[in-house]
Amino acid sequence: MKSFRFRMQTVLDQRERVESLAKQSLAEAENALKRGETLLTELADVRTALVDELCRLRTEGFDANETRTYHNYLQT
């Protein structure tokens, strides 16, 4: 009976493929995180601008319809 010869190169190649896929998945997740953080920042800026505008309108004169419109927009 022939003796079995274990070839380490096959195992190393498989390990390299798995690591490469893991790195690719990590890069995709990091990109998604960056896009999400950018979107969140933009939404916070819009909300701040709306609240500032609402405060300005309150000092100039109270308009119930305008206030309700801003409030509904912020809830959405």
PDB file with SEQRES, HELIX, SHEET and CRYST1 records, atoms N, CA, C and O in Angstrom:
SEQRES   1 A   76  MET LYS SER PHE ARG PHE ARG MET GLN THR VAL LEU ASP          
SEQRES   2 A   76  GLN ARG GLU ARG VAL GLU SER LEU ALA LYS GLN SER LEU          
SEQRES   3 A   76  ALA GLU ALA GLU ASN ALA LEU LYS ARG GLY GLU THR LEU          
SEQRES   4 A   76  LEU THR GLU LEU ALA ASP VAL ARG THR ALA LEU VAL ASP          
SEQRES   5 A   76  GLU LEU CYS ARG LEU ARG THR GLU GLY PHE ASP ALA ASN          
SEQRES   6 A   76  GLU THR ARG THR TYR HIS ASN TYR LEU GLN THR                  
HELIX    1 AA1 MET A    8  GLU A   60  1                                  53    
HELIX    2 AA2 ALA A   64  GLN A   75  1                                  12    
CRYST1    1.000    1.000    1.000  90.00  90.00  90.00 P 1           1          
ATOM      1  N   MET A   1       0.835  -1.169   0.000  1.00  0.00           N  
ATOM      2  CA  MET A   1       0.000   0.000   0.000  1.00  0.00           C  
ATOM      3  C   MET A   1       0.887   1.241   0.000  1.00  0.00           C  
ATOM      4  O   MET A   1       1.871   1.337   0.733  1.00  0.00           O  
ATOM      5  N   LYS A   2       0.497   2.185  -0.853  1.00  0.00           N  
ATOM      6  CA  LYS A   2       1.276   3.415  -0.929  1.00  0.00           C  
ATOM      7  C   LYS A   2       1.060   4.269   0.309  1.00  0.00           C  
ATOM      8  O   LYS A   2      -0.028   4.288   0.886  1.00  0.00           O  
ATOM      9  N   SER A   3       2.084   4.958   0.701  1.00  0.00           N  
ATOM     10  CA  SER A   3       1.937   5.852   1.850  1.00  0.00           C  
ATOM     11  C   SER A   3       1.304   7.171   1.392  1.00  0.00           C  
ATOM     12  O   SER A   3       1.547   7.651   0.285  1.00  0.00           O  
ATOM     13  N   PHE A   4       0.508   7.720   2.257  1.00  0.00           N  
ATOM     14  CA  PHE A   4      -0.200   8.963   1.951  1.00  0.00           C  
ATOM     15  C   PHE A   4       0.745  10.141   2.126  1.00  0.00           C  
ATOM     16  O   PHE A   4       1.466  10.236   3.119  1.00  0.00           O  
ATOM     17  N   ARG A   5       0.729  11.046   1.135  1.00  0.00           N  
ATOM     18  CA  ARG A   5       1.565  12.251   1.217  1.00  0.00           C  
ATOM     19  C   ARG A   5       0.644  13.469   1.290  1.00  0.00           C  
ATOM     20  O   ARG A   5      -0.115  13.754   0.363  1.00  0.00           O  
ATOM     21  N   PHE A   6       0.729  14.157   2.380  1.00  0.00           N  
ATOM     22  CA  PHE A   6      -0.083  15.354   2.602  1.00  0.00           C  
ATOM     23  C   PHE A   6       0.606  16.538   1.938  1.00  0.00           C  
ATOM     24  O   PHE A   6       1.782  16.801   2.193  1.00  0.00           O  
ATOM     25  N   ARG A   7      -0.130  17.254   1.084  1.00  0.00           N  
ATOM     26  CA  ARG A   7       0.451  18.398   0.398  1.00  0.00           C  
ATOM     27  C   ARG A   7      -0.068  19.688   1.043  1.00  0.00           C  
ATOM     28  O   ARG A   7      -1.252  20.017   0.976  1.00  0.00           O  
ATOM     29  N   MET A   8       0.827  20.365   1.636  1.00  0.00           N  
ATOM     30  CA  MET A   8       0.482  21.579   2.379  1.00  0.00           C  
ATOM     31  C   MET A   8       0.079  22.733   1.451  1.00  0.00           C  
ATOM     32  O   MET A   8      -0.689  23.607   1.852  1.00  0.00           O  
ATOM     33  N   GLN A   9       0.585  22.740   0.230  1.00  0.00           N  
ATOM     34  CA  GLN A   9       0.313  23.859  -0.668  1.00  0.00           C  
ATOM     35  C   GLN A   9      -1.187  24.004  -0.950  1.00  0.00           C  
ATOM     36  O   GLN A   9      -1.688  25.126  -1.039  1.00  0.00           O  
ATOM     37  N   THR A  10      -1.894  22.913  -1.089  1.00  0.00           N  
ATOM     38  CA  THR A  10      -3.340  22.965  -1.329  1.00  0.00           C  
ATOM     39  C   THR A  10      -4.058  23.633  -0.166  1.00  0.00           C  
ATOM     40  O   THR A  10      -4.956  24.449  -0.371  1.00  0.00           O  
ATOM     41  N   VAL A  11      -3.667  23.290   1.037  1.00  0.00           N  
ATOM     42  CA  VAL A  11      -4.258  23.887   2.231  1.00  0.00           C  
ATOM     43  C   VAL A  11      -3.949  25.383   2.292  1.00  0.00           C  
ATOM     44  O   VAL A  11      -4.824  26.184   2.622  1.00  0.00           O  
ATOM     45  N   LEU A  12      -2.739  25.753   1.984  1.00  0.00           N  
ATOM     46  CA  LEU A  12      -2.346  27.158   1.996  1.00  0.00           C  
ATOM     47  C   LEU A  12      -3.104  27.955   0.933  1.00  0.00           C  
ATOM     48  O   LEU A  12      -3.509  29.092   1.174  1.00  0.00           O  
ATOM     49  N   ASP A  13      -3.293  27.354  -0.236  1.00  0.00           N  
ATOM     50  CA  ASP A  13      -4.057  28.020  -1.295  1.00  0.00           C  
ATOM     51  C   ASP A  13      -5.508  28.245  -0.861  1.00  0.00           C  
ATOM     52  O   ASP A  13      -6.066  29.320  -1.082  1.00  0.00           O  
ATOM     53  N   GLN A  14      -6.105  27.246  -0.254  1.00  0.00           N  
ATOM     54  CA  GLN A  14      -7.479  27.376   0.220  1.00  0.00           C  
ATOM     55  C   GLN A  14      -7.576  28.459   1.295  1.00  0.00           C  
ATOM     56  O   GLN A  14      -8.510  29.261   1.298  1.00  0.00           O  
ATOM     57  N   ARG A  15      -6.616  28.472   2.193  1.00  0.00           N  
ATOM     58  CA  ARG A  15      -6.598  29.484   3.246  1.00  0.00           C  
ATOM     59  C   ARG A  15      -6.495  30.888   2.641  1.00  0.00           C  
ATOM     60  O   ARG A  15      -7.156  31.816   3.107  1.00  0.00           O  
ATOM     61  N   GLU A  16      -5.675  31.041   1.616  1.00  0.00           N  
ATOM     62  CA  GLU A  16      -5.513  32.331   0.956  1.00  0.00           C  
ATOM     63  C   GLU A  16      -6.821  32.767   0.282  1.00  0.00           C  
ATOM     64  O   GLU A  16      -7.172  33.946   0.324  1.00  0.00           O  
ATOM     65  N   ARG A  17      -7.535  31.839  -0.331  1.00  0.00           N  
ATOM     66  CA  ARG A  17      -8.818  32.169  -0.957  1.00  0.00           C  
ATOM     67  C   ARG A  17      -9.840  32.617   0.095  1.00  0.00           C  
ATOM     68  O   ARG A  17     -10.562  33.593  -0.108  1.00  0.00           O  
ATOM     69  N   VAL A  18      -9.892  31.911   1.195  1.00  0.00           N  
ATOM     70  CA  VAL A  18     -10.836  32.264   2.261  1.00  0.00           C  
ATOM     71  C   VAL A  18     -10.494  33.638   2.845  1.00  0.00           C  
ATOM     72  O   VAL A  18     -11.389  34.448   3.086  1.00  0.00           O  
ATOM     73  N   GLU A  19      -9.230  33.897   3.067  1.00  0.00           N  
ATOM     74  CA  GLU A  19      -8.817  35.200   3.596  1.00  0.00           C  
ATOM     75  C   GLU A  19      -9.133  36.321   2.613  1.00  0.00           C  
ATOM     76  O   GLU A  19      -9.553  37.405   3.016  1.00  0.00           O  
ATOM     77  N   SER A  20      -8.934  36.062   1.335  1.00  0.00           N  
ATOM     78  CA  SER A  20      -9.227  37.057   0.313  1.00  0.00           C  
ATOM     79  C   SER A  20     -10.718  37.390   0.291  1.00  0.00           C  
ATOM     80  O   SER A  20     -11.090  38.560   0.200  1.00  0.00           O  
ATOM     81  N   LEU A  21     -11.563  36.382   0.374  1.00  0.00           N  
ATOM     82  CA  LEU A  21     -13.006  36.611   0.418  1.00  0.00           C  
ATOM     83  C   LEU A  21     -13.412  37.373   1.682  1.00  0.00           C  
ATOM     84  O   LEU A  21     -14.288  38.237   1.634  1.00  0.00           O  
ATOM     85  N   ALA A  22     -12.787  37.057   2.791  1.00  0.00           N  
ATOM     86  CA  ALA A  22     -13.094  37.750   4.043  1.00  0.00           C  
ATOM     87  C   ALA A  22     -12.691  39.220   3.958  1.00  0.00           C  
ATOM     88  O   ALA A  22     -13.418  40.090   4.435  1.00  0.00           O  
ATOM     89  N   LYS A  23     -11.538  39.501   3.355  1.00  0.00           N  
ATOM     90  CA  LYS A  23     -11.100  40.888   3.199  1.00  0.00           C  
ATOM     91  C   LYS A  23     -12.042  41.658   2.288  1.00  0.00           C  
ATOM     92  O   LYS A  23     -12.349  42.823   2.542  1.00  0.00           O  
ATOM     93  N   GLN A  24     -12.500  41.002   1.223  1.00  0.00           N  
ATOM     94  CA  GLN A  24     -13.434  41.639   0.305  1.00  0.00           C  
ATOM     95  C   GLN A  24     -14.757  41.943   1.010  1.00  0.00           C  
ATOM     96  O   GLN A  24     -15.323  43.021   0.827  1.00  0.00           O  
ATOM     97  N   SER A  25     -15.244  41.013   1.804  1.00  0.00           N  
ATOM     98  CA  SER A  25     -16.479  41.229   2.545  1.00  0.00           C  
ATOM     99  C   SER A  25     -16.322  42.375   3.542  1.00  0.00           C  
ATOM    100  O   SER A  25     -17.230  43.191   3.702  1.00  0.00           O  
ATOM    101  N   LEU A  26     -15.193  42.436   4.198  1.00  0.00           N  
ATOM    102  CA  LEU A  26     -14.927  43.514   5.145  1.00  0.00           C  
ATOM    103  C   LEU A  26     -14.898  44.863   4.441  1.00  0.00           C  
ATOM    104  O   LEU A  26     -15.452  45.840   4.945  1.00  0.00           O  
ATOM    105  N   ALA A  27     -14.257  44.922   3.282  1.00  0.00           N  
ATOM    106  CA  ALA A  27     -14.192  46.178   2.530  1.00  0.00           C  
ATOM    107  C   ALA A  27     -15.593  46.632   2.107  1.00  0.00           C  
ATOM    108  O   ALA A  27     -15.908  47.820   2.179  1.00  0.00           O  
ATOM    109  N   GLU A  28     -16.431  45.691   1.667  1.00  0.00           N  
ATOM    110  CA  GLU A  28     -17.796  46.032   1.282  1.00  0.00           C  
ATOM    111  C   GLU A  28     -18.598  46.536   2.488  1.00  0.00           C  
ATOM    112  O   GLU A  28     -19.371  47.487   2.372  1.00  0.00           O  
ATOM    113  N   ALA A  29     -18.411  45.902   3.624  1.00  0.00           N  
ATOM    114  CA  ALA A  29     -19.121  46.320   4.835  1.00  0.00           C  
ATOM    115  C   ALA A  29     -18.656  47.712   5.278  1.00  0.00           C  
ATOM    116  O   ALA A  29     -19.474  48.531   5.697  1.00  0.00           O  
ATOM    117  N   GLU A  30     -17.370  47.980   5.189  1.00  0.00           N  
ATOM    118  CA  GLU A  30     -16.852  49.296   5.559  1.00  0.00           C  
ATOM    119  C   GLU A  30     -17.384  50.377   4.618  1.00  0.00           C  
ATOM    120  O   GLU A  30     -17.702  51.481   5.060  1.00  0.00           O  
ATOM    121  N   ASN A  31     -17.481  50.068   3.329  1.00  0.00           N  
ATOM    122  CA  ASN A  31     -18.043  51.029   2.374  1.00  0.00           C  
ATOM    123  C   ASN A  31     -19.508  51.299   2.679  1.00  0.00           C  
ATOM    124  O   ASN A  31     -19.953  52.446   2.626  1.00  0.00           O  
ATOM    125  N   ALA A  32     -20.255  50.260   2.996  1.00  0.00           N  
ATOM    126  CA  ALA A  32     -21.662  50.434   3.351  1.00  0.00           C  
ATOM    127  C   ALA A  32     -21.796  51.281   4.619  1.00  0.00           C  
ATOM    128  O   ALA A  32     -22.689  52.124   4.714  1.00  0.00           O  
ATOM    129  N   LEU A  33     -20.922  51.060   5.577  1.00  0.00           N  
ATOM    130  CA  LEU A  33     -20.929  51.853   6.802  1.00  0.00           C  
ATOM    131  C   LEU A  33     -20.653  53.324   6.510  1.00  0.00           C  
ATOM    132  O   LEU A  33     -21.326  54.203   7.048  1.00  0.00           O  
ATOM    133  N   LYS A  34     -19.666  53.591   5.659  1.00  0.00           N  
ATOM    134  CA  LYS A  34     -19.341  54.977   5.308  1.00  0.00           C  
ATOM    135  C   LYS A  34     -20.511  55.649   4.605  1.00  0.00           C  
ATOM    136  O   LYS A  34     -20.824  56.806   4.887  1.00  0.00           O  
ATOM    137  N   ARG A  35     -21.167  54.926   3.682  1.00  0.00           N  
ATOM    138  CA  ARG A  35     -22.330  55.499   3.001  1.00  0.00           C  
ATOM    139  C   ARG A  35     -23.451  55.786   3.998  1.00  0.00           C  
ATOM    140  O   ARG A  35     -24.116  56.819   3.912  1.00  0.00           O  
ATOM    141  N   GLY A  36     -23.655  54.886   4.927  1.00  0.00           N  
ATOM    142  CA  GLY A  36     -24.683  55.085   5.943  1.00  0.00           C  
ATOM    143  C   GLY A  36     -24.380  56.259   6.839  1.00  0.00           C  
ATOM    144  O   GLY A  36     -25.271  57.045   7.163  1.00  0.00           O  
ATOM    145  N   GLU A  37     -23.127  56.388   7.243  1.00  0.00           N  
ATOM    146  CA  GLU A  37     -22.744  57.527   8.089  1.00  0.00           C  
ATOM    147  C   GLU A  37     -22.904  58.848   7.340  1.00  0.00           C  
ATOM    148  O   GLU A  37     -23.341  59.843   7.917  1.00  0.00           O  
ATOM    149  N   THR A  38     -22.551  58.857   6.057  1.00  0.00           N  
ATOM    150  CA  THR A  38     -22.711  60.067   5.244  1.00  0.00           C  
ATOM    151  C   THR A  38     -24.182  60.440   5.136  1.00  0.00           C  
ATOM    152  O   THR A  38     -24.542  61.607   5.288  1.00  0.00           O  
ATOM    153  N   LEU A  39     -25.025  59.460   4.876  1.00  0.00           N  
ATOM    154  CA  LEU A  39     -26.454  59.713   4.781  1.00  0.00           C  
ATOM    155  C   LEU A  39     -27.010  60.225   6.106  1.00  0.00           C  
ATOM    156  O   LEU A  39     -27.821  61.152   6.129  1.00  0.00           O  
ATOM    157  N   LEU A  40     -26.576  59.626   7.195  1.00  0.00           N  
ATOM    158  CA  LEU A  40     -27.038  60.063   8.512  1.00  0.00           C  
ATOM    159  C   LEU A  40     -26.624  61.503   8.795  1.00  0.00           C  
ATOM    160  O   LEU A  40     -27.405  62.282   9.343  1.00  0.00           O  
ATOM    161  N   THR A  41     -25.417  61.849   8.428  1.00  0.00           N  
ATOM    162  CA  THR A  41     -24.937  63.222   8.608  1.00  0.00           C  
ATOM    163  C   THR A  41     -25.764  64.195   7.775  1.00  0.00           C  
ATOM    164  O   THR A  41     -26.145  65.264   8.251  1.00  0.00           O  
ATOM    165  N   GLU A  42     -26.038  63.814   6.526  1.00  0.00           N  
ATOM    166  CA  GLU A  42     -26.848  64.682   5.667  1.00  0.00           C  
ATOM    167  C   GLU A  42     -28.253  64.866   6.239  1.00  0.00           C  
ATOM    168  O   GLU A  42     -28.790  65.973   6.223  1.00  0.00           O  
ATOM    169  N   LEU A  43     -28.841  63.797   6.739  1.00  0.00           N  
ATOM    170  CA  LEU A  43     -30.178  63.899   7.325  1.00  0.00           C  
ATOM    171  C   LEU A  43     -30.172  64.766   8.583  1.00  0.00           C  
ATOM    172  O   LEU A  43     -31.111  65.525   8.823  1.00  0.00           O  
ATOM    173  N   ALA A  44     -29.123  64.651   9.375  1.00  0.00           N  
ATOM    174  CA  ALA A  44     -29.019  65.497  10.569  1.00  0.00           C  
ATOM    175  C   ALA A  44     -28.890  66.964  10.174  1.00  0.00           C  
ATOM    176  O   ALA A  44     -29.457  67.835  10.833  1.00  0.00           O  
ATOM    177  N   ASP A  45     -28.147  67.242   9.104  1.00  0.00           N  
ATOM    178  CA  ASP A  45     -28.018  68.624   8.620  1.00  0.00           C  
ATOM    179  C   ASP A  45     -29.358  69.170   8.147  1.00  0.00           C  
ATOM    180  O   ASP A  45     -29.706  70.317   8.427  1.00  0.00           O  
ATOM    181  N   VAL A  46     -30.106  68.337   7.426  1.00  0.00           N  
ATOM    182  CA  VAL A  46     -31.432  68.766   6.957  1.00  0.00           C  
ATOM    183  C   VAL A  46     -32.344  69.036   8.144  1.00  0.00           C  
ATOM    184  O   VAL A  46     -33.072  70.028   8.162  1.00  0.00           O  
ATOM    185  N   ARG A  47     -32.303  68.155   9.133  1.00  0.00           N  
ATOM    186  CA  ARG A  47     -33.146  68.332  10.317  1.00  0.00           C  
ATOM    187  C   ARG A  47     -32.776  69.620  11.051  1.00  0.00           C  
ATOM    188  O   ARG A  47     -33.655  70.366  11.484  1.00  0.00           O  
ATOM    189  N   THR A  48     -31.492  69.877  11.189  1.00  0.00           N  
ATOM    190  CA  THR A  48     -31.040  71.098  11.856  1.00  0.00           C  
ATOM    191  C   THR A  48     -31.519  72.335  11.105  1.00  0.00           C  
ATOM    192  O   THR A  48     -31.976  73.301  11.716  1.00  0.00           O  
ATOM    193  N   ALA A  49     -31.412  72.301   9.784  1.00  0.00           N  
ATOM    194  CA  ALA A  49     -31.873  73.431   8.981  1.00  0.00           C  
ATOM    195  C   ALA A  49     -33.374  73.641   9.136  1.00  0.00           C  
ATOM    196  O   ALA A  49     -33.841  74.776   9.223  1.00  0.00           O  
ATOM    197  N   LEU A  50     -34.122  72.554   9.171  1.00  0.00           N  
ATOM    198  CA  LEU A  50     -35.567  72.681   9.341  1.00  0.00           C  
ATOM    199  C   LEU A  50     -35.936  73.233  10.713  1.00  0.00           C  
ATOM    200  O   LEU A  50     -36.829  74.072  10.829  1.00  0.00           O  
ATOM    201  N   VAL A  51     -35.259  72.769  11.734  1.00  0.00           N  
ATOM    202  CA  VAL A  51     -35.540  73.269  13.084  1.00  0.00           C  
ATOM    203  C   VAL A  51     -35.162  74.743  13.180  1.00  0.00           C  
ATOM    204  O   VAL A  51     -35.887  75.531  13.787  1.00  0.00           O  
ATOM    205  N   ASP A  52     -34.036  75.119  12.585  1.00  0.00           N  
ATOM    206  CA  ASP A  52     -33.647  76.535  12.589  1.00  0.00           C  
ATOM    207  C   ASP A  52     -34.678  77.395  11.870  1.00  0.00           C  
ATOM    208  O   ASP A  52     -35.042  78.472  12.342  1.00  0.00           O  
ATOM    209  N   GLU A  53     -35.143  76.908  10.724  1.00  0.00           N  
ATOM    210  CA  GLU A  53     -36.155  77.649   9.974  1.00  0.00           C  
ATOM    211  C   GLU A  53     -37.457  77.747  10.765  1.00  0.00           C  
ATOM    212  O   GLU A  53     -38.112  78.789  10.766  1.00  0.00           O  
ATOM    213  N   LEU A  54     -37.821  76.679  11.426  1.00  0.00           N  
ATOM    214  CA  LEU A  54     -39.037  76.684  12.237  1.00  0.00           C  
ATOM    215  C   LEU A  54     -38.920  77.679  13.394  1.00  0.00           C  
ATOM    216  O   LEU A  54     -39.875  78.394  13.700  1.00  0.00           O  
ATOM    217  N   CYS A  55     -37.765  77.724  14.028  1.00  0.00           N  
ATOM    218  CA  CYS A  55     -37.539  78.685  15.112  1.00  0.00           C  
ATOM    219  C   CYS A  55     -37.600  80.118  14.588  1.00  0.00           C  
ATOM    220  O   CYS A  55     -38.157  81.001  15.241  1.00  0.00           O  
ATOM    221  N   ARG A  56     -37.027  80.344  13.411  1.00  0.00           N  
ATOM    222  CA  ARG A  56     -37.074  81.674  12.802  1.00  0.00           C  
ATOM    223  C   ARG A  56     -38.515  82.085  12.512  1.00  0.00           C  
ATOM    224  O   ARG A  56     -38.906  83.225  12.764  1.00  0.00           O  
ATOM    225  N   LEU A  57     -39.287  81.168  11.990  1.00  0.00           N  
ATOM    226  CA  LEU A  57     -40.682  81.472  11.676  1.00  0.00           C  
ATOM    227  C   LEU A  57     -41.495  81.764  12.936  1.00  0.00           C  
ATOM    228  O   LEU A  57     -42.414  82.583  12.914  1.00  0.00           O  
ATOM    229  N   ARG A  58     -41.153  81.099  14.015  1.00  0.00           N  
ATOM    230  CA  ARG A  58     -41.875  81.337  15.270  1.00  0.00           C  
ATOM    231  C   ARG A  58     -41.620  82.739  15.799  1.00  0.00           C  
ATOM    232  O   ARG A  58     -42.517  83.361  16.368  1.00  0.00           O  
ATOM    233  N   THR A  59     -40.409  83.237  15.617  1.00  0.00           N  
ATOM    234  CA  THR A  59     -40.101  84.581  16.114  1.00  0.00           C  
ATOM    235  C   THR A  59     -40.736  85.656  15.247  1.00  0.00           C  
ATOM    236  O   THR A  59     -41.061  86.740  15.731  1.00  0.00           O  
ATOM    237  N   GLU A  60     -40.914  85.352  13.951  1.00  0.00           N  
ATOM    238  CA  GLU A  60     -41.522  86.331  13.050  1.00  0.00           C  
ATOM    239  C   GLU A  60     -43.037  86.363  13.189  1.00  0.00           C  
ATOM    240  O   GLU A  60     -43.663  87.407  13.007  1.00  0.00           O  
ATOM    241  N   GLY A  61     -43.599  85.259  13.500  1.00  0.00           N  
ATOM    242  CA  GLY A  61     -45.045  85.175  13.622  1.00  0.00           C  
ATOM    243  C   GLY A  61     -45.446  83.711  13.501  1.00  0.00           C  
ATOM    244  O   GLY A  61     -44.929  82.983  12.653  1.00  0.00           O  
ATOM    245  N   PHE A  62     -46.336  83.305  14.323  1.00  0.00           N  
ATOM    246  CA  PHE A  62     -46.715  81.901  14.387  1.00  0.00           C  
ATOM    247  C   PHE A  62     -47.719  81.565  13.285  1.00  0.00           C  
ATOM    248  O   PHE A  62     -48.775  82.190  13.183  1.00  0.00           O  
ATOM    249  N   ASP A  63     -47.381  80.583  12.473  1.00  0.00           N  
ATOM    250  CA  ASP A  63     -48.283  80.099  11.428  1.00  0.00           C  
ATOM    251  C   ASP A  63     -48.516  78.619  11.694  1.00  0.00           C  
ATOM    252  O   ASP A  63     -47.614  77.801  11.516  1.00  0.00           O  
ATOM    253  N   ALA A  64     -49.707  78.282  12.112  1.00  0.00           N  
ATOM    254  CA  ALA A  64     -50.013  76.911  12.508  1.00  0.00           C  
ATOM    255  C   ALA A  64     -49.849  75.930  11.342  1.00  0.00           C  
ATOM    256  O   ALA A  64     -49.355  74.819  11.537  1.00  0.00           O  
ATOM    257  N   ASN A  65     -50.248  76.320  10.162  1.00  0.00           N  
ATOM    258  CA  ASN A  65     -50.128  75.423   9.002  1.00  0.00           C  
ATOM    259  C   ASN A  65     -48.669  75.152   8.644  1.00  0.00           C  
ATOM    260  O   ASN A  65     -48.291  74.017   8.356  1.00  0.00           O  
ATOM    261  N   GLU A  66     -47.873  76.187   8.667  1.00  0.00           N  
ATOM    262  CA  GLU A  66     -46.450  76.035   8.373  1.00  0.00           C  
ATOM    263  C   GLU A  66     -45.775  75.158   9.432  1.00  0.00           C  
ATOM    264  O   GLU A  66     -44.957  74.299   9.102  1.00  0.00           O  
ATOM    265  N   THR A  67     -46.117  75.374  10.682  1.00  0.00           N  
ATOM    266  CA  THR A  67     -45.568  74.574  11.768  1.00  0.00           C  
ATOM    267  C   THR A  67     -45.949  73.107  11.603  1.00  0.00           C  
ATOM    268  O   THR A  67     -45.106  72.229  11.781  1.00  0.00           O  
ATOM    269  N   ARG A  68     -47.199  72.832  11.267  1.00  0.00           N  
ATOM    270  CA  ARG A  68     -47.665  71.462  11.069  1.00  0.00           C  
ATOM    271  C   ARG A  68     -46.930  70.807   9.895  1.00  0.00           C  
ATOM    272  O   ARG A  68     -46.585  69.627   9.961  1.00  0.00           O  
ATOM    273  N   THR A  69     -46.693  71.560   8.832  1.00  0.00           N  
ATOM    274  CA  THR A  69     -45.976  71.028   7.673  1.00  0.00           C  
ATOM    275  C   THR A  69     -44.556  70.615   8.049  1.00  0.00           C  
ATOM    276  O   THR A  69     -44.121  69.517   7.700  1.00  0.00           O  
ATOM    277  N   TYR A  70     -43.834  71.474   8.752  1.00  0.00           N  
ATOM    278  CA  TYR A  70     -42.483  71.131   9.195  1.00  0.00           C  
ATOM    279  C   TYR A  70     -42.492  69.940  10.137  1.00  0.00           C  
ATOM    280  O   TYR A  70     -41.643  69.054  10.039  1.00  0.00           O  
ATOM    281  N   HIS A  71     -43.445  69.924  11.039  1.00  0.00           N  
ATOM    282  CA  HIS A  71     -43.542  68.829  12.009  1.00  0.00           C  
ATOM    283  C   HIS A  71     -43.789  67.494  11.292  1.00  0.00           C  
ATOM    284  O   HIS A  71     -43.159  66.486  11.614  1.00  0.00           O  
ATOM    285  N   ASN A  72     -44.702  67.493  10.326  1.00  0.00           N  
ATOM    286  CA  ASN A  72     -44.972  66.273   9.561  1.00  0.00           C  
ATOM    287  C   ASN A  72     -43.756  65.820   8.778  1.00  0.00           C  
ATOM    288  O   ASN A  72     -43.475  64.625   8.688  1.00  0.00           O  
ATOM    289  N   TYR A  73     -43.031  66.783   8.206  1.00  0.00           N  
ATOM    290  CA  TYR A  73     -41.825  66.437   7.457  1.00  0.00           C  
ATOM    291  C   TYR A  73     -40.766  65.802   8.352  1.00  0.00           C  
ATOM    292  O   TYR A  73     -40.127  64.822   7.968  1.00  0.00           O  
ATOM    293  N   LEU A  74     -40.584  66.355   9.533  1.00  0.00           N  
ATOM    294  CA  LEU A  74     -39.601  65.809  10.461  1.00  0.00           C  
ATOM    295  C   LEU A  74     -39.996  64.412  10.932  1.00  0.00           C  
ATOM    296  O   LEU A  74     -39.128  63.565  11.140  1.00  0.00           O  
ATOM    297  N   GLN A  75     -41.266  64.165  11.100  1.00  0.00           N  
ATOM    298  CA  GLN A  75     -41.699  62.829  11.512  1.00  0.00           C  
ATOM    299  C   GLN A  75     -41.470  61.797  10.420  1.00  0.00           C  
ATOM    300  O   GLN A  75     -41.176  60.635  10.699  1.00  0.00           O  
ATOM    301  N   THR A  76     -41.607  62.236   9.172  1.00  0.00           N  
ATOM    302  CA  THR A  76     -41.394  61.320   8.058  1.00  0.00           C  
ATOM    303  C   THR A  76     -39.942  60.941   7.979  1.00  0.00           C  
ATOM    304  O   THR A  76     -39.552  60.171   7.102  1.00  0.00           O  
TER     305      THR A  76                                                      
END                                                                             
